[in-house]
Amino acid sequence: MMKIAEAQDKATLKKFRPYIENAKVILVDLEGDQLGPNGTITYIQINTFDTAMCFLIDIKLIGDDELRKPDGWLR
């Protein structure tokens, strides 16, 4: 059974990092407004084959710092 973990703040997002970075394979789904070269990402869903965990990241609430910074880990 799939478990869902949702990050709506930076502290929770930080807890997700080791699970995502250490996964051998990740699946990513982006949701947003007019996704494309000029669109805005609002939500990220990340799954790994390591665990039955689905990581949901609410970019609208957290902000897009980790996507915009050249060394941002979500980038």
Secondary structure, DSSP 8 states (H G I E B T S, - for coil): --EEEEE-SHHHHHHHHHHHHT-S-EEEEEEEES-STT-EEEEEEEEESSSSEEEEEEHHHH-SHHHHSTT-TT-
